[in-house]
Each structure stands twice: as structure tokens, then as C-alpha cells.
Amino acid sequence: MKENEINELVAAGEMLPLMEEFYTIQGEGYHKGTAAYFVRIGGCDVGCHWCDVKESWNAKLHPPTEVDRIVENAVKYSKTVVVTGGEPLTWDMTKLTSGLKAKGAKIHIETSGAYPLTGIWDWICLSPKKIKLPTETVYKKANELKVIIFNKHDFKFAEEQAARVNEDCILYLQPEWSNREKMIPLIVDYVMQNPKWKVSLQTHKYLNIP
């Protein structure tokens, strides 16, 4: 297949730059501790300095993969599929989610919300970034808000973001991994004083699993 044909298929969401896919335990947020199949899509221009998967940023490094193949691989392992990145909403998620739905899967997305929402989702985990704020639609439809706390100023950002999501959205504060020892005590104190928030930890890293 020619490069321009592949590019057209990627633009249409018929193929996606697949970085990796694996079956593991969800480590963060509301569904932590549950088994799920993760599909990590390459491509992200949000550019968080503390991102722990910077190798996902350049979509050109990850092979364009037919969506039908991604779907077939995923449902072999689990009926819960988590689409993450990179920033998956860089791409049109309509065909991927339609294919997964047709196979009876429950589909979660982990997103910064920086791009318009496409696809059909059972659960939207919104993790907004200051560099490129979420679209209004993602704010309204988010099931959980997960704000990464790297320094004290991030608590103010967290409150600003909480004011924009729907009233049923579950609110999480999660320490940035490299700064966790410093920030966890501050997060614990903050949640005790502001119990609308919950603490989220990257439990998969403590368990030493992907």
C-alpha cells in the first residue's frame, strides 16, 4: 500500500498508529485493580514535561495498523478495552469504538480532552493539561477527572478543572510519579480538607506491572 493511501486511511480512522497493546490490570482511577486490555495509540502534541511515555508522541514511529486487527486482538483477551496514548483523540475513534462495540466490549478512554470527542465510550477519564485545555464536550461527558499533581500550584488548576465538569464526574488527584514522595502528603491533607476529591495512585507501578 502506498504511503499516501495509508495516510488517508489513518486520517479517516480506518488505520491507527499503534504503539503497543497489552492485557494487564488497570492501575489508576475509578477502575483500578480490574483486568483490561490496553490499546496505546501514538501521537500527542500536548507535550507534558513529566510524561512517562514520551516515546508515544511521534506518531510516525508507530506502525499504522488496521482497526479491524486491533479490535480482533483486544476482544480475545478482555471485554474491557482501555484506549490511551499519546493522545487518542488526535485521531478519529469512530471506527475503532464501533468495531469494539459490535464485539460486545466496554470501552474506556484516557484523554487530555484537547481534541474533539469522537467515538462511543462507556467511560471517559479526563486528565486535563494546562498546555492545551479540554474541549467543552469532553468536560461535559467526562465520568472521572484525574488531575496530576506535580507541584502546589496544581491544586488551583485542579479546582478550576473541577468547576467545568458535570456534577456526577468523580474527582481524583494523582501525584506525578517522580515527585510522589513530596506530593502525596500534600494530596492526603488536601483531600481530607476537600472530601469531594479522592486520591488516585499509579498502583500498577507499585505492583511492578505494565
Sequence and secondary structure as in RCSB ss.txt:
>XXXX:A:sequence
MKENEINELVAAGEMLPLMEEFYTIQGEGYHKGTAAYFVRIGGCDVGCHWCDVKESWNAKLHPPTEVDRIVENAV
KYSKTVVVTGGEPLTWDMTKLTSGLKAKGAKIHIETSGAYPLTGIWDWICLSPKKIKLPTETVYKKANELKVIIF
NKHDFKFAEEQAARVNEDCILYLQPEWSNREKMIPLIVDYVMQNPKWKVSLQTHKYLNIP
>XXXX:A:secstr
  HHHHHHHHHTTSEEEEEEEEEEE  SSTTTTSEEEEEEE    S  TT S GGGS GGGS EEEHHHHHHHHH
HH SEEEEEES GGGS  HHHHHHHHHTT EEEEEE   S   S  SEEEE  BTTB   HHHHHH SEEEEEES
STHHHHHHHHHHTTS TT EEEEEE GGGHHHHHHHHHHHHHHSTTEEE   HHHHTT  
